[in-house]
Amino acid sequence: QVQHVESGGGLVQPGGSLTLSCAGDGFAMDDYAIGWFRQAPGKEREGVSCISVNDDYMYYKRSIKGRFTISRDIAKNAAYLKMNSLRSEDTALYYCAAVPRTVVPRGCPSNSDAYPSWGQGTQVTVSS
């Protein structure tokens, strides 16, 4: 069973930074494309960033481009979303999701429907 756990969320002031982690449990994350999504209260879930299985393609939502960086560490079996210059509109519950290379061998989908495996989420609140 594919499971992963997000961590690293918290309360941060505008302009601050956080790094979210997504730890794989029971599966090798380098066999999966990884996506980060977020959902703010009263809004639909949206794709923030994703990274392909071979790390040769990354997608960033326009509003976070240049501020967020997605990465993975195979040795630690984890993926990360480093978030800089945080804004109040970045406040949301952040999720990581995974889709196996057998389904998505190249690139990474930005739509949530493409990902069968999800974590429980970690809350990010940007407020002064």
C-alpha contacts under 8 A as a table, 3 or more apart, distances in Angstrom:
res1	aa1	res2	aa2	distance
1	Q	26	G	6.88
1	Q	27	F	7.80
2	V	24	G	7.76
2	V	25	D	6.86
2	V	26	G	6.28
2	V	27	F	6.02
2	V	117	S	6.59
3	Q	24	G	6.19
3	Q	25	D	5.25
3	Q	26	G	6.74
3	Q	27	F	7.58
3	Q	117	S	7.15
3	Q	118	W	7.37
3	Q	119	G	6.86
4	H	22	C	6.26
4	H	23	A	5.27
4	H	24	G	4.47
4	H	25	D	5.47
4	H	96	C	7.90
4	H	118	W	7.11
4	H	119	G	5.36
5	V	21	S	7.89
5	V	22	C	5.44
5	V	23	A	5.27
5	V	24	G	6.83
5	V	25	D	7.80
5	V	119	G	5.35
5	V	120	Q	6.72
5	V	121	G	7.56
6	E	20	L	6.91
6	E	21	S	5.46
6	E	22	C	4.45
6	E	23	A	6.51
6	E	95	Y	6.82
6	E	96	C	6.73
6	E	119	G	6.32
6	E	120	Q	6.93
6	E	121	G	5.72
6	E	122	T	5.82
7	S	20	L	5.73
7	S	21	S	5.20
7	S	22	C	6.60
7	S	121	G	7.73
7	S	122	T	5.74
8	G	18	L	6.92
8	G	19	T	5.89
8	G	20	L	4.50
8	G	21	S	5.99
8	G	122	T	7.02
9	G	18	L	6.95
9	G	19	T	7.52
9	G	20	L	6.17
9	G	122	T	5.25
9	G	123	Q	5.14
9	G	124	V	4.85
9	G	125	T	7.85
10	G	18	L	7.90
10	G	122	T	7.94
10	G	123	Q	6.12
10	G	124	V	5.05
10	G	125	T	6.08
11	L	124	V	6.20
11	L	125	T	4.74
11	L	126	V	5.90
11	L	127	S	7.09
12	V	16	G	5.94
12	V	17	S	7.21
12	V	18	L	7.74
12	V	124	V	7.81
12	V	125	T	6.30
12	V	126	V	4.99
12	V	127	S	6.26
12	V	128	S	7.61
13	Q	16	G	5.47
13	Q	86	L	7.64
13	Q	126	V	5.40
13	Q	127	S	5.01
13	Q	128	S	4.94
14	P	85	S	6.92
14	P	86	L	5.37
14	P	87	R	5.08
14	P	88	S	6.40
14	P	126	V	5.76
14	P	127	S	6.03
14	P	128	S	6.47
15	G	84	N	6.99
15	G	85	S	4.08
15	G	86	L	4.85
15	G	87	R	6.38
16	G	84	N	6.17
16	G	85	S	5.46
16	G	86	L	5.47
17	S	82	K	7.54
17	S	83	M	5.41
17	S	84	N	4.42
17	S	85	S	6.22
17	S	86	L	6.21
18	L	82	K	6.12
18	L	83	M	5.25
18	L	84	N	6.75
19	T	80	Y	6.69
19	T	81	L	5.58
19	T	82	K	4.23
19	T	83	M	5.84
20	L	80	Y	5.46
20	L	81	L	5.01
20	L	82	K	6.28
20	L	83	M	7.84
21	S	78	A	6.76
21	S	79	A	5.83
21	S	80	Y	4.57
21	S	81	L	6.60
22	C	78	A	5.40
22	C	79	A	5.03
22	C	80	Y	6.10
22	C	96	C	6.31
23	A	76	K	7.92
23	A	77	N	6.25
23	A	78	A	4.42
23	A	79	A	6.60
24	G	27	F	6.14
24	G	28	A	6.88
24	G	29	M	6.09
24	G	77	N	5.71
24	G	78	A	5.83
28	A	31	D	5.77
28	A	32	Y	7.55
28	A	77	N	6.45
29	M	32	Y	5.28
29	M	33	A	7.81
29	M	34	I	7.98
29	M	74	I	7.08
29	M	77	N	5.71
29	M	78	A	6.75
29	M	79	A	7.89
30	D	33	A	7.61
30	D	53	V	6.05
30	D	54	N	7.46
30	D	74	I	6.22
30	D	77	N	7.49
31	D	53	V	6.06
31	D	100	P	5.91
31	D	101	R	5.64
32	Y	52	S	7.53
32	Y	53	V	5.26
32	Y	98	A	5.83
32	Y	99	V	5.26
32	Y	100	P	4.22
32	Y	101	R	5.29
33	A	50	C	7.30
33	A	51	I	5.80
33	A	52	S	4.64
33	A	53	V	4.51
33	A	98	A	5.71
33	A	99	V	5.35
33	A	100	P	6.26
33	A	101	R	6.64
33	A	104	V	7.10
33	A	107	G	7.80
33	A	108	C	5.94
34	I	50	C	5.52
34	I	51	I	5.45
34	I	52	S	6.75
34	I	53	V	7.55
34	I	79	A	7.55
34	I	96	C	6.90
34	I	97	A	5.70
34	I	98	A	4.68
34	I	99	V	6.67
34	I	108	C	7.41
35	G	47	G	7.39
35	G	48	V	7.63
35	G	49	S	5.82
35	G	50	C	4.03
35	G	51	I	6.47
35	G	96	C	5.58
35	G	97	A	5.09
35	G	98	A	6.30
35	G	108	C	7.56
35	G	109	P	7.70
35	G	110	S	7.16
35	G	115	Y	7.97
36	W	47	G	6.30
36	W	48	V	5.52
36	W	49	S	5.22
36	W	50	C	5.97
36	W	81	L	7.62
36	W	94	Y	6.97
36	W	95	Y	5.66
36	W	96	C	4.50
36	W	97	A	6.33
37	F	45	R	6.62
37	F	46	E	5.50
37	F	47	G	4.45
37	F	48	V	5.11
37	F	49	S	7.05
37	F	94	Y	5.67
37	F	95	Y	5.12
37	F	96	C	6.25
37	F	97	A	7.69
37	F	112	S	7.57
38	R	45	R	5.53
38	R	46	E	5.54
38	R	47	G	6.64
38	R	48	V	6.77
38	R	92	A	5.77
38	R	93	L	5.36
38	R	94	Y	4.25
38	R	95	Y	5.94
39	Q	43	K	6.29
39	Q	44	E	5.96
39	Q	45	R	4.34
39	Q	46	E	6.35
39	Q	92	A	5.21
39	Q	93	L	5.27
39	Q	94	Y	6.60
40	A	43	K	5.36
40	A	44	E	7.26
40	A	45	R	7.39
40	A	91	T	6.50
40	A	92	A	4.21
40	A	93	L	6.28
41	P	92	A	7.13
45	R	112	S	7.75
46	E	111	N	7.57
46	E	112	S	7.48
47	G	50	C	7.93
47	G	61	K	6.86
47	G	110	S	5.37
47	G	111	N	6.15
47	G	112	S	6.82
48	V	59	Y	7.99
48	V	60	Y	5.90
48	V	61	K	5.08
48	V	64	I	7.39
48	V	110	S	7.64
49	S	58	M	7.14
49	S	59	Y	5.16
49	S	60	Y	4.45
49	S	61	K	6.15
49	S	70	I	6.82
49	S	110	S	7.07
50	C	58	M	5.59
50	C	59	Y	5.19
50	C	60	Y	6.93
50	C	70	I	7.02
50	C	108	C	6.00
50	C	109	P	7.19
50	C	110	S	6.64
51	I	55	D	5.79
51	I	56	D	7.65
51	I	57	Y	5.84
51	I	58	M	4.50
51	I	59	Y	6.60
51	I	70	I	6.93
51	I	71	S	7.32
51	I	107	G	7.26
51	I	108	C	5.90
52	S	55	D	4.96
52	S	56	D	6.26
52	S	57	Y	5.29
52	S	58	M	6.41
52	S	105	P	7.93
52	S	106	R	6.23
52	S	107	G	4.80
52	S	108	C	4.91
53	V	56	D	7.72
53	V	101	R	6.33
53	V	105	P	6.81
53	V	106	R	6.82
53	V	107	G	7.41
53	V	108	C	7.80
54	N	57	Y	7.66
54	N	106	R	7.75
55	D	58	M	7.12
55	D	71	S	7.94
56	D	107	G	7.71
57	Y	107	G	5.57
57	Y	108	C	7.28
58	M	70	I	7.59
58	M	107	G	7.50
58	M	108	C	7.34
59	Y	108	C	7.53
59	Y	110	S	7.41
60	Y	64	I	6.63
60	Y	65	K	5.59
60	Y	68	F	7.89
61	K	64	I	5.66
61	K	65	K	6.19
62	R	65	K	5.25
64	I	67	R	5.39
64	I	68	F	5.81
65	K	68	F	6.21
66	G	69	T	7.65
67	R	83	M	6.03
67	R	84	N	5.07
67	R	85	S	6.12
67	R	86	L	7.75
68	F	81	L	6.60
68	F	82	K	5.43
68	F	83	M	4.41
68	F	84	N	6.02
69	T	80	Y	7.97
69	T	81	L	5.62
69	T	82	K	5.06
69	T	83	M	6.61
70	I	79	A	7.49
70	I	80	Y	5.68
70	I	81	L	4.61
70	I	82	K	6.41
71	S	79	A	5.71
71	S	80	Y	5.23
71	S	81	L	6.60
72	R	77	N	7.65
72	R	78	A	5.71
72	R	79	A	3.95
72	R	80	Y	5.83
73	D	76	K	5.43
73	D	77	N	5.92
73	D	78	A	5.42
73	D	79	A	6.13
74	I	77	N	4.71
74	I	78	A	6.51
75	A	78	A	7.94
83	M	86	L	6.64
86	L	90	D	6.43
86	L	126	V	6.73
87	R	90	D	5.38
87	R	91	T	7.52
87	R	126	V	6.13
88	S	91	T	5.65
88	S	125	T	7.45
88	S	126	V	4.83
88	S	127	S	5.99
89	E	126	V	7.67
90	D	124	V	7.53
90	D	125	T	7.50
90	D	126	V	6.75
91	T	123	Q	7.83
91	T	124	V	5.37
91	T	125	T	4.59
91	T	126	V	5.43
92	A	123	Q	6.10
92	A	124	V	5.51
92	A	125	T	6.59
93	L	121	G	5.92
93	L	122	T	5.56
93	L	123	Q	4.39
93	L	124	V	6.08
94	Y	121	G	5.19
94	Y	122	T	5.25
94	Y	123	Q	6.08
94	Y	124	V	6.96
95	Y	118	W	6.99
95	Y	119	G	6.00
95	Y	120	Q	6.70
95	Y	121	G	4.36
95	Y	122	T	6.58
96	C	118	W	6.13
96	C	119	G	5.89
96	C	121	G	7.14
97	A	115	Y	6.00
97	A	116	P	7.45
97	A	117	S	5.46
97	A	118	W	4.50
97	A	119	G	6.49
98	A	115	Y	5.64
98	A	116	P	6.75
98	A	117	S	5.28
98	A	118	W	6.70
99	V	103	V	6.82
99	V	104	V	6.80
99	V	114	A	7.19
99	V	115	Y	5.06
99	V	116	P	6.19
99	V	117	S	6.74
100	P	103	V	5.55
100	P	104	V	6.28
100	P	105	P	7.71
101	R	104	V	4.79
101	R	105	P	4.36
101	R	106	R	7.53
102	T	105	P	5.89
104	V	107	G	7.03
104	V	108	C	6.80
109	P	112	S	7.81
109	P	114	A	6.47
110	S	114	A	7.99
111	N	114	A	6.01
111	N	115	Y	7.86
112	S	115	Y	5.66
113	D	116	P	7.43
115	Y	118	W	7.44
